[in-house]
């Protein structure tokens, strides 16, 4: 579906005149990502970093289609893992806690509709985005080393082979038009990756916060 949409857009760009071609803009955006669900993930990860790039095609002054390629990684949060290890039903007296590996890698390719909420001639406007895509997610095994009652201990968790899955994408943002064809934007998103693993469904949910530039 994504590939077909890209092909149709490129064909449209080829057969339109120069005035029409200016409806196509490109963007780049670094981001911070919050890991919010499921609990098994949120107990080990708090936030990650990533970036997005893509292009937007205006269907009208208020509606457009946006194609995005997004990559992000999450490193284990040592403080969160320490709280989990020292929980009353785990190892409350554990000391010397350290964490190895455990990085989550995620690539997301999406197509969304973008609705601009603005009046004519406005240079600053809010917008909404919603759509879907395909995600590819993998995770290294987490190795937690600690000492309990004087004995060295290890706990293992978090390994995930590369898995592809459909994704739900939504966002709210603000865009500021600058001189020429460029603009700055900031947006807060909501993304769910519907992963299937050997132990069951894993609906990995993240909140990306992006600050970007389109041109």
C-alpha positions in Angstrom: 0.0 0.0 0.0 2.8 2.4 0.9 4.8 1.6 -2.2 1.8 2.0 -4.4 1.1 5.4 -2.9 4.6 6.5 -3.5 4.5 5.5 -7.1 1.2 7.3 -7.7 2.6 10.4 -6.1 5.8 10.3 -8.3 3.7 9.8 -11.4 1.6 12.8 -10.4 4.6 15.0 -9.9 6.0 14.0 -13.4 2.8 15.0 -15.2 2.0 18.2 -13.5 3.3 21.7 -14.4 5.7 23.7 -12.3 3.0 25.6 -10.3 1.4 22.3 -9.4 4.7 20.7 -8.5 5.2 23.3 -5.7 2.6 21.4 -3.8 5.3 18.9 -2.9 7.4 19.7 0.1 10.1 17.8 2.1 10.8 17.7 5.8 13.3 16.5 8.4 12.7 16.2 12.1 14.7 14.9 15.1 12.6 13.5 17.9 12.4 12.3 21.5 10.2 9.2 22.0 8.4 8.2 25.2 7.7 4.5 25.8 4.3 4.3 27.4 3.0 0.8 26.9 2.7 -2.1 27.5 3.8 -2.4 31.1 6.5 -5.0 30.4 8.2 -2.4 28.2 7.4 0.7 30.3 9.1 -1.0 33.3 12.4 -1.1 31.4 12.3 1.9 29.1 11.3 5.5 29.5 12.5 7.4 26.4 14.4 7.1 23.2 15.8 9.2 20.4 15.2 9.2 16.7 14.4 11.1 13.6 12.0 11.3 10.7 12.1 12.5 7.1 9.6 12.4 4.3 7.5 14.5 2.0 4.1 16.1 2.0 1.7 16.6 -1.0 -1.0 19.2 -0.7 -4.4 18.1 -2.0 -5.9 21.5 -1.0 -5.0 24.5 1.2 -6.1 22.5 4.3 -5.6 18.9 3.4 -2.5 16.9 2.4 -0.9 13.5 2.4 2.3 12.8 4.3 4.8 10.0 3.7 7.3 9.4 6.5 10.3 7.2 7.2 11.0 7.2 10.9 13.8 5.5 12.9 14.2 5.4 16.6 16.1 3.5 19.4 15.3 3.0 23.1 18.0 2.3 25.6 17.1 0.6 29.0 16.4 3.0 31.8 18.7 1.9 34.7 16.6 3.7 37.3 13.4 2.0 36.2 15.1 -1.4 36.1 16.6 -0.9 39.6 13.1 -0.2 40.9 11.8 -3.4 39.3 14.7 -5.5 40.6 14.4 -4.1 44.2 10.6 -4.5 44.3 9.3 -6.3 47.5 8.5 -9.5 45.5 11.8 -9.5 43.7 15.2 -8.7 45.3 14.5 -5.8 47.8 18.1 -5.9 49.1 19.9 -6.0 45.8 22.9 -3.7 45.3 25.5 -3.0 42.6 22.8 -3.0 39.9 24.1 -2.6 36.3 22.5 -3.1 32.9 24.0 -4.4 29.6 22.5 -4.3 26.1 18.7 -4.3 25.7 18.4 -1.6 23.0 15.1 -1.5 21.1 15.3 -0.6 17.4 12.3 0.5 15.4 11.8 1.7 11.8 8.3 3.0 10.8 7.1 3.8 7.3 3.7 5.5 7.2 1.2 7.4 5.1 -1.1 9.8 7.0 -3.7 12.5 6.1 -2.9 15.9 7.5 -5.6 18.5 8.1 -4.5 22.1 8.7 -6.7 24.2 10.9 -6.0 27.6 9.6 -7.6 30.6 8.0 -6.7 32.2 4.6 -3.4 34.0 4.7 -2.4 32.6 8.1 1.3 32.0 8.7 0.8 30.0 12.0 -1.6 27.1 12.3 -2.3 23.9 14.2 -2.9 20.6 12.4 -4.0 17.0 12.9 -2.5 13.9 11.4 -3.9 10.3 11.3 -3.1 7.2 9.3 -1.2 4.0 9.3 1.9 2.3 8.3 4.3 -0.7 8.7 6.8 -1.0 11.5 9.9 -3.2 11.9 11.0 -3.7 15.5 13.8 -5.7 17.2 15.3 -5.7 20.7 18.6 -7.0 22.2 18.4 -9.1 25.3 18.6 -7.1 28.5 21.3 -8.4 31.0 20.9 -7.1 34.5 23.8 -7.7 36.9 23.4 -7.2 40.7 24.4 -8.5 44.1 21.9 -10.1 46.5 22.9 -11.3 49.9 26.5 -11.1 48.9 26.1 -13.3 45.8 26.4 -12.1 42.2 23.1 -12.5 40.2 21.9 -12.0 36.7 18.4 -11.5 35.2 17.6 -11.6 31.5 14.7 -10.1 29.6 13.6 -8.2 26.5 14.9 -10.1 23.5 12.8 -9.7 20.3 13.7 -10.9 16.8 13.1 -8.5 14.0 9.3 -8.4 13.6 7.2 -6.4 11.2 3.7 -5.3 12.0 1.0 -2.8 11.0 1.0 0.5 12.9 -1.5 3.2 13.9 -0.2 6.8 13.6 -1.8 10.0 14.9 -0.4 13.4 15.9 -1.2 17.0 16.8 1.1 19.8 15.8 1.8 23.5 15.2 3.4 24.9 12.1 5.0 28.3 11.6 5.5 29.5 8.0 8.8 31.2 7.3 10.1 33.1 4.3 9.9 31.4 0.9 8.5 27.8 1.0 10.0 26.8 4.4 8.3 26.3 7.7 9.1 25.1 11.2 6.8 22.6 13.1 6.5 20.9 16.4 4.2 17.9 17.0 3.3 15.3 19.6 2.3 11.9 18.2 0.8 8.7 19.3 1.9 5.4 17.6 1.0 1.8 18.2 2.9 -1.1 16.7 0.8 -4.3 16.6 3.6 -6.8 17.1 3.0 -10.6 17.4 5.7 -12.5 19.3 6.2 -16.1 20.5 4.6 -15.2 23.8 1.6 -13.3 22.4 0.6 -9.9 21.1 2.7 -6.9 22.0 1.1 -3.6 21.3 4.2 -1.4 21.6 3.0 2.2 22.1 5.2 5.3 21.9 4.7 9.1 22.0 7.1 10.9 19.6 7.8 14.6 20.1 9.3 16.2 17.0 10.8 19.6 16.1 11.3 19.8 12.4 11.7 21.9 9.3 10.0 21.6 5.9 11.2 23.1 2.6 
